Amino acid sequence: MKNLVNRARRTLGLLKCYRGVFDSNDGERVLNDLMRQGFVLRPTHVPGDEAASHKNEGKREMILYIMYMLNVDPEKFLKQVRQQRQEDNENENYFNEPM
């Protein structure tokens, strides 16, 4: 029983650490970038390259684990995705504007 209590305390402490890292504007931006880089919204499969597909799936699994640890709400997640896409479009437009 004591071992179980110690594991629960460690897990709760780790959850607090995850939230401490990602519960800020910078943390949200980093999480958005990780989701974009981590194949959360796009296929991991690379035609003809099984090793690259496995590598991409590993990246995706890590981001899904972070999302699990943060207890990311699906609605909040979709809002983050839309926000990141809007930021990406704004950045693309900024760099494509004539000077």
Secondary structure, 3 states (H helix, E strand, C coil): CHHHHHHHHHHHHHHHHHHHHHCCHHHHHHHHHHHHHCCCCCCCCCCCCHHHHHHHHHHHHHHHHHHHHHCCCHHHHHHHHHHHHHHHHHHHHHHHCCC
